[in-house]
């Protein structure tokens, strides 16, 4: 340990300046310097009797005055207090020598770093043990009369030798550049998910959502939602639902191994906002014509059986033609096609089987295919002009049948006065 002669503080062996008062612990005492060094232009250590801080190089101009001469008896001018730092050996101002006892410092506790050289110092010290710079906030350039120390700038200007920053090894945990920020924290995915923090979890969830979105978009047909075909079909559906009413004429063929080919004909009516009816006649070879009449009002469905209306299961009986546009998928553009004088957009897509079989009052059997739809839309008004529907393995009169229906727009905005029969 090094003992400070000014304030009595014990400093570590590597300290060059007192960490309590800033005194140069390695200053060479004047009594230890040979007289040969006091020749012209000889450097005198700062802090000694011959060169107080604020001096620097001492140059002898002439011989020393002899005793008894006027020059020898001339009183010595009192030095400027602000330009000196007092030590116990040269304190002739009458100020009582400062003594401080019981000073302890735990050098293993909190540390503070010197802004000049980067040296680590105990947190409760005022001056750097390596370069003597004042620690903490800057102070005015005046001598502290209570301790006899000077501010950081004045001290640096008068110390004979200061180690430069290039000669000092920075501690690895200190950032010498003023205002430097610590390195950005990296994501830590190692060590298992049990050690993940909030950022890691949020990033993992986000990546999972992106992967599912890409799969849905490219594999499960999500990209069709943004295609022109999809937009035009949805626009047609919206236009037809807003009409006060419209009527479709129905024609088609039914084919089965048991009965061979059969025909179908009839009408479907829609009335805004939630009424629909269908009347379709099936002509099966070798049998009497089968008439299928159905009615839907709001959420209730009815079927004509043996000459009277009976409430029916809505999952089986639903003649609403707007179901032809619901939950469609796999839309394909087939090019424009003229129907009469109209230029129509032609598309193909698939819908659920029951959306078609509900018009015929038939249930969806096991093994039935999706319904394949082709649609022709007026390119000007976006009204439905024609629609074909094909379904395989539909139960008609107990026989598996291939059904092909053609629906053509016959009238719009007519008054039908559809109402519940019961």
C-alpha positions as CSV (number, residue, x, y, z in Angstrom):
1,X,0.0,0.0,0.0
2,X,1.1,3.6,-0.7
3,X,0.5,6.2,2.1
4,X,-0.6,9.7,1.1
5,X,1.5,12.3,3.0
6,X,-1.2,14.9,2.5
7,X,-4.4,13.3,3.6
8,X,-3.2,10.0,5.1
9,X,-5.2,7.7,2.8
10,X,-3.9,4.3,2.1
11,X,-3.8,3.6,-1.7
12,X,-3.1,0.4,-3.7
13,X,0.5,-0.2,-4.9
14,X,-0.4,0.5,-8.5
15,X,-1.8,4.0,-7.7
16,X,0.2,6.9,-9.1
17,X,-2.1,9.6,-7.5
18,X,-4.0,9.6,-4.2
19,X,-7.6,8.6,-4.8
20,X,-8.8,10.9,-2.0
21,X,-7.0,14.2,-2.6
22,X,-5.3,13.6,-6.0
23,X,-1.7,14.1,-4.7
24,X,1.1,12.7,-6.9
25,X,2.3,9.7,-4.9
26,X,5.3,9.1,-7.2
27,X,6.6,12.7,-7.1
28,X,10.4,12.9,-6.5
29,X,11.2,14.8,-3.3
30,X,13.6,17.7,-3.7
31,X,15.9,16.3,-1.0
32,X,16.5,13.2,-3.1
33,X,17.7,15.1,-6.2
34,X,21.5,15.9,-6.5
35,X,22.5,19.5,-6.9
36,X,24.0,18.8,-10.3
37,X,20.4,18.6,-11.7
38,X,19.8,22.3,-10.8
39,X,21.8,23.7,-13.7
40,X,20.4,25.9,-16.5
41,X,17.3,24.6,-18.2
42,X,17.1,21.5,-15.9
43,X,13.6,20.0,-15.4
44,X,12.4,20.2,-11.8
45,X,9.7,17.7,-10.7
46,X,6.3,19.3,-10.1
47,X,5.1,19.5,-6.5
48,X,8.6,20.0,-5.0
49,X,9.8,23.0,-3.0
50,X,11.8,24.3,-6.0
51,X,8.9,24.0,-8.5
52,X,5.3,24.1,-7.1
53,X,2.5,23.0,-9.4
54,X,2.0,25.8,-12.0
55,X,5.8,26.1,-12.5
56,X,7.3,23.5,-14.7
57,X,10.9,24.1,-15.9
58,X,13.2,26.1,-13.7
59,X,16.0,28.2,-15.3
60,X,18.6,29.8,-13.1
61,X,19.2,33.4,-14.3
62,X,22.0,34.5,-11.9
63,X,23.9,33.7,-8.7
64,X,22.0,33.4,-5.4
65,X,22.0,36.6,-3.3
66,X,24.5,36.7,-0.3
67,X,23.3,36.9,3.2
68,X,23.0,40.5,4.5
69,X,22.3,42.0,1.1
70,X,19.1,43.9,0.4
71,X,18.0,41.3,-2.1
72,X,18.4,38.5,0.5
73,X,16.4,40.5,3.1
74,X,13.6,41.3,0.7
75,X,10.5,39.6,1.8
76,X,9.4,36.7,-0.3
77,X,6.0,37.4,-2.1
78,X,3.3,35.1,-0.9
79,X,2.5,32.7,-3.8
80,X,-0.8,32.7,-5.5
81,X,-2.9,30.3,-3.5
82,X,-4.7,29.2,-6.7
83,X,-1.5,28.2,-8.4
84,X,-0.2,25.9,-5.7
85,X,-1.0,22.7,-3.9
86,X,0.1,22.5,-0.3
87,X,1.8,19.6,1.3
88,X,2.6,19.1,5.0
89,X,6.4,20.0,4.4
90,X,5.8,23.4,2.8
91,X,2.6,24.6,4.6
92,X,3.8,28.0,6.0
93,X,0.5,29.8,5.7
94,X,-0.5,29.0,9.2
95,X,-3.4,26.8,8.1
96,X,-3.6,23.7,10.3
97,X,-2.4,20.6,8.5
98,X,-5.2,18.5,7.3
99,X,-5.3,15.1,8.9
100,X,-7.8,12.4,8.1
101,X,-7.8,9.1,9.9
102,X,-9.8,5.9,9.8
103,X,-10.1,6.2,6.0
104,X,-11.0,2.8,4.5
105,X,-11.9,1.8,1.0
106,X,-13.2,-1.4,-0.2
107,X,-11.6,-1.8,-3.6
108,X,-13.6,-4.9,-4.5
109,X,-17.0,-3.1,-4.4
110,X,-18.6,-0.8,-7.0
111,X,-16.2,0.7,-9.5
112,X,-16.1,3.9,-11.5
113,X,-14.1,4.5,-14.6
114,X,-11.9,7.4,-15.3
115,X,-13.2,9.5,-18.3
116,X,-9.6,10.2,-19.3
117,X,-7.6,7.0,-19.1
118,X,-10.4,4.4,-18.5
119,X,-8.8,3.0,-15.2
120,X,-11.2,1.3,-12.8
121,X,-11.4,3.1,-9.4
122,X,-13.4,2.4,-6.2
123,X,-16.7,4.1,-6.4
124,X,-16.2,6.4,-3.4
125,X,-12.9,7.9,-4.6
126,X,-12.6,11.4,-6.0
127,X,-9.4,11.1,-8.1
128,X,-8.1,8.5,-10.6
129,X,-5.3,6.4,-9.1
130,X,-3.6,6.1,-12.5
131,X,-3.6,9.7,-14.0
132,X,-4.9,11.8,-11.1
133,X,-7.9,13.1,-13.0
134,X,-10.9,14.0,-11.0
135,X,-13.7,11.4,-11.1
136,X,-17.3,12.2,-11.6
137,X,-18.6,15.7,-12.6
138,X,-16.3,18.5,-13.8
139,X,-15.5,21.2,-11.3
140,X,-14.4,24.8,-11.7
141,X,-10.7,25.6,-12.2
142,X,-10.0,26.7,-8.6
143,X,-8.2,25.4,-5.6
144,X,-10.3,23.8,-2.9
145,X,-9.2,25.7,0.2
146,X,-10.4,23.0,2.5
147,X,-8.3,20.2,1.0
148,X,-5.6,22.1,-0.9
149,X,-6.4,20.3,-4.2
150,X,-6.9,21.8,-7.6
151,X,-9.6,20.9,-10.2
152,X,-9.0,18.4,-13.0
153,X,-8.0,20.8,-15.7
154,X,-5.5,22.8,-13.6
155,X,-4.0,19.6,-12.2
156,X,-3.5,18.2,-15.7
157,X,-1.8,21.4,-16.9
158,X,0.8,21.2,-14.1
159,X,1.6,17.6,-13.7
160,X,5.0,16.9,-15.2
161,X,4.2,13.6,-16.8
162,X,0.8,12.2,-17.8
163,X,0.4,8.8,-19.5
164,X,-1.4,9.1,-22.8
165,X,-4.5,7.1,-23.7
166,X,-2.4,5.0,-26.2
167,X,-0.3,3.7,-23.4
168,X,-3.2,2.5,-21.4
169,X,-5.0,-0.9,-21.8
170,X,-8.7,-0.4,-21.6
171,X,-10.7,-2.8,-19.4
172,X,-12.8,-5.1,-21.5
173,X,-16.0,-4.0,-19.9
174,X,-15.4,-0.2,-20.3
175,X,-16.5,1.8,-23.3
176,X,-13.9,4.6,-23.6
177,X,-15.7,6.6,-26.3
178,X,-18.0,9.2,-24.7
179,X,-21.7,8.3,-25.2
180,X,-20.9,4.8,-26.5
181,X,-23.7,2.4,-26.1
182,X,-23.4,-1.3,-25.1
183,X,-23.8,-3.8,-27.9
184,X,-27.3,-4.8,-28.9
185,X,-28.6,-7.8,-27.2
186,X,-28.9,-10.8,-29.4
187,X,-31.8,-13.2,-29.6
188,X,-31.1,-16.4,-27.5
189,X,-32.7,-19.5,-29.0
190,X,-30.2,-21.9,-27.6
191,X,-30.8,-23.8,-24.4
192,X,-34.3,-25.0,-25.2
193,X,-37.6,-23.2,-25.3
194,X,-37.7,-23.1,-21.5
195,X,-35.1,-20.4,-21.6
196,X,-36.8,-18.3,-24.3
197,X,-37.7,-14.7,-23.4
198,X,-40.7,-12.7,-24.6
199,X,-38.9,-11.5,-27.8
200,X,-38.0,-15.1,-28.8
201,X,-41.6,-16.3,-28.3
202,X,-43.1,-13.4,-30.3
203,X,-40.7,-14.0,-33.1
204,X,-41.4,-17.7,-33.1
205,X,-45.2,-17.1,-33.2
206,X,-44.8,-14.5,-36.0
207,X,-42.7,-17.0,-38.1
208,X,-45.3,-19.7,-37.6
209,X,-48.1,-17.5,-38.8
210,X,-46.1,-16.5,-41.9
211,X,-45.5,-20.2,-42.7
212,X,-49.2,-21.1,-42.4
213,X,-50.2,-18.0,-44.4
214,X,-47.8,-19.1,-47.3
215,X,-49.1,-22.7,-47.2
216,X,-52.7,-21.5,-47.3
217,X,-51.9,-19.0,-50.1
218,X,-50.0,-21.4,-52.4
219,X,-51.2,-24.9,-51.5
220,X,-54.9,-24.5,-50.3
221,X,-56.0,-22.0,-52.9
222,X,-55.8,-18.8,-50.8
223,X,-54.4,-17.0,-53.8
224,X,-57.7,-17.4,-55.5
225,X,-59.2,-14.8,-53.1
226,X,-57.2,-12.1,-54.9
227,X,-57.8,-13.2,-58.5
228,X,-60.0,-11.4,-61.0
229,X,-62.2,-14.5,-61.3
230,X,-62.9,-14.6,-57.6
231,X,-63.7,-10.9,-57.5
232,X,-66.1,-11.1,-60.4
233,X,-68.0,-14.1,-59.1
234,X,-68.5,-12.4,-55.7
235,X,-69.6,-9.3,-57.4
236,X,-72.2,-11.3,-59.4
237,X,-73.5,-12.9,-56.2
238,X,-73.9,-9.4,-54.5
239,X,-75.8,-8.1,-57.5
240,X,-78.2,-11.0,-57.6
241,X,-78.9,-10.9,-53.9
242,X,-79.8,-7.2,-54.1
243,X,-82.5,-7.7,-56.8
244,X,-86.1,-7.5,-55.5
245,X,-86.7,-10.8,-57.3
246,X,-85.5,-12.9,-60.3
247,X,-86.6,-16.2,-62.0
248,X,-84.5,-18.9,-63.5
249,X,-85.7,-21.5,-66.0
250,X,-84.4,-25.0,-65.2
251,X,-83.6,-27.8,-67.7
252,X,-81.4,-30.9,-67.3
253,X,-80.6,-34.5,-67.7
254,X,-80.6,-37.4,-65.1
255,X,-78.6,-40.5,-65.9
256,X,-78.5,-43.8,-64.0
257,X,-77.8,-47.5,-64.7
258,X,-81.3,-48.5,-63.5
259,X,-83.4,-46.0,-65.4
260,X,-81.2,-44.8,-68.1
261,X,-81.6,-41.2,-69.2
262,X,-84.2,-38.9,-67.8
263,X,-85.0,-35.2,-68.2
264,X,-85.8,-32.4,-65.8
265,X,-87.6,-29.0,-66.3
266,X,-89.1,-26.3,-64.1
267,X,-88.5,-22.9,-62.5
268,X,-86.7,-21.4,-59.5
269,X,-87.8,-18.1,-58.0
270,X,-86.0,-15.8,-55.6
271,X,-87.6,-12.9,-53.8
272,X,-85.7,-10.4,-51.7
273,X,-84.5,-10.8,-49.0
274,X,-85.1,-14.5,-47.8
275,X,-87.8,-16.2,-49.9
276,X,-87.3,-18.8,-52.6
277,X,-89.3,-21.5,-54.3
278,X,-88.8,-24.3,-56.9
279,X,-91.0,-26.4,-59.0
280,X,-89.2,-29.1,-61.0
281,X,-90.7,-32.1,-62.9
282,X,-88.6,-35.2,-63.4
283,X,-89.4,-37.4,-66.5
284,X,-88.2,-40.9,-65.7
285,X,-88.7,-43.5,-68.4
286,X,-91.4,-46.1,-67.5
287,X,-92.7,-44.0,-64.6
288,X,-95.2,-41.2,-64.0
289,X,-93.6,-37.7,-64.0
290,X,-92.3,-36.8,-60.5
291,X,-93.2,-33.2,-59.5
292,X,-90.9,-31.7,-56.8
293,X,-92.2,-28.4,-55.2
294,X,-90.4,-26.7,-52.4
295,X,-90.6,-23.4,-50.5
296,X,-88.3,-21.5,-48.2
297,X,-89.4,-18.5,-46.1
298,X,-86.8,-17.1,-43.8
299,X,-85.3,-20.0,-41.9
300,X,-88.2,-22.4,-42.5
301,X,-88.5,-24.9,-45.3
302,X,-91.6,-26.6,-46.7
303,X,-92.3,-29.4,-49.2
304,X,-95.4,-30.3,-51.2
305,X,-96.3,-33.9,-50.4
306,X,-99.5,-35.7,-51.5
307,X,-101.1,-32.4,-52.4
308,X,-100.4,-30.5,-49.1
309,X,-97.5,-28.5,-47.7
310,X,-95.4,-30.1,-45.0
311,X,-92.6,-28.5,-43.0
312,X,-89.3,-30.1,-44.0
313,X,-85.7,-30.3,-42.9
314,X,-83.9,-27.1,-44.1
315,X,-80.6,-29.1,-44.6
316,X,-82.4,-31.2,-47.3
317,X,-85.0,-28.7,-48.7
318,X,-83.5,-25.3,-49.7
319,X,-84.4,-24.0,-53.2
320,X,-82.5,-20.7,-52.8
321,X,-80.5,-20.3,-56.0
322,X,-78.0,-17.9,-54.3
323,X,-76.5,-21.0,-52.8
324,X,-74.9,-21.6,-56.2
325,X,-72.4,-18.8,-55.3
326,X,-71.7,-19.8,-51.7
327,X,-68.3,-21.2,-50.6
328,X,-67.0,-21.6,-54.1
329,X,-63.4,-22.6,-54.6
330,X,-60.9,-23.2,-57.4
331,X,-62.2,-20.5,-59.7
332,X,-60.9,-20.7,-63.3
333,X,-61.3,-18.2,-66.1
334,X,-62.5,-19.7,-69.3
335,X,-62.6,-16.5,-71.4
336,X,-65.4,-14.3,-72.6
337,X,-68.4,-15.7,-74.5
338,X,-71.4,-14.1,-76.1
339,X,-74.9,-15.1,-75.1
340,X,-77.2,-13.4,-77.6
341,X,-76.2,-9.8,-77.7
342,X,-74.5,-9.9,-74.4
343,X,-70.7,-10.3,-73.8
344,X,-70.3,-12.5,-70.7
345,X,-67.5,-13.5,-68.4
346,X,-67.2,-17.3,-68.3
347,X,-65.8,-19.1,-65.2
348,X,-65.7,-22.5,-63.7
349,X,-65.5,-23.5,-60.0
350,X,-66.7,-26.0,-57.4
351,X,-69.2,-25.9,-54.6
352,X,-70.7,-28.3,-52.0
353,X,-73.0,-31.0,-53.4
354,X,-75.9,-30.1,-51.1
355,X,-76.1,-26.6,-52.6
356,X,-77.4,-28.3,-55.8
357,X,-79.2,-31.3,-54.5
358,X,-81.3,-29.1,-52.1
359,X,-83.1,-27.8,-55.2
360,X,-84.1,-31.3,-56.0
361,X,-85.0,-32.3,-52.4
362,X,-82.3,-35.0,-52.4
363,X,-79.8,-35.7,-49.7
364,X,-76.1,-36.0,-50.3
365,X,-75.2,-39.7,-50.3
366,X,-71.8,-41.2,-49.4
367,X,-69.4,-41.0,-52.3
368,X,-71.1,-38.1,-54.0
369,X,-68.8,-35.7,-55.7
370,X,-68.5,-31.9,-55.4
371,X,-70.8,-29.9,-57.7
372,X,-69.0,-28.5,-60.8
373,X,-70.3,-25.1,-61.8
374,X,-69.9,-23.1,-64.9
375,X,-71.2,-19.6,-64.9
376,X,-71.8,-16.8,-67.4
377,X,-71.9,-13.3,-66.1
378,X,-72.9,-10.1,-68.0
379,X,-69.7,-8.1,-68.2
380,X,-71.7,-4.8,-68.0
381,X,-74.3,-5.4,-65.3
382,X,-72.6,-8.4,-63.6
383,X,-76.0,-10.2,-63.5
384,X,-76.1,-14.0,-63.8
385,X,-77.1,-15.0,-67.4
386,X,-76.6,-18.7,-67.3
387,X,-75.3,-21.4,-64.9
388,X,-74.7,-25.1,-65.3
389,X,-74.3,-27.6,-62.4
390,X,-73.1,-31.2,-62.6
391,X,-73.2,-33.7,-59.7
392,X,-72.4,-37.4,-59.6
393,X,-74.0,-40.1,-57.4
394,X,-77.1,-38.2,-56.3
395,X,-79.9,-40.3,-54.8
396,X,-83.0,-39.7,-57.0
397,X,-86.0,-41.9,-56.2
398,X,-83.6,-44.3,-54.5
399,X,-81.2,-44.6,-57.4
400,X,-77.7,-43.1,-57.8
401,X,-78.0,-40.6,-60.6
402,X,-75.7,-38.3,-62.5
403,X,-77.5,-34.9,-62.5
404,X,-76.8,-32.1,-65.0
405,X,-78.8,-28.9,-64.7
406,X,-78.9,-25.7,-66.7
407,X,-80.3,-22.5,-65.1
408,X,-81.0,-19.5,-67.3
409,X,-82.2,-16.0,-66.2
410,X,-85.8,-15.5,-67.3
411,X,-87.0,-12.4,-65.5
412,X,-86.0,-9.9,-62.8
413,X,-87.8,-7.6,-60.4
414,X,-91.2,-9.3,-60.7
415,X,-93.8,-9.5,-57.9
416,X,-94.4,-13.1,-56.7
417,X,-95.7,-12.7,-53.2
418,X,-94.1,-15.8,-51.8
419,X,-95.3,-16.6,-48.2
420,X,-95.4,-19.5,-45.8
421,X,-98.2,-22.0,-46.6
422,X,-98.9,-22.9,-42.9
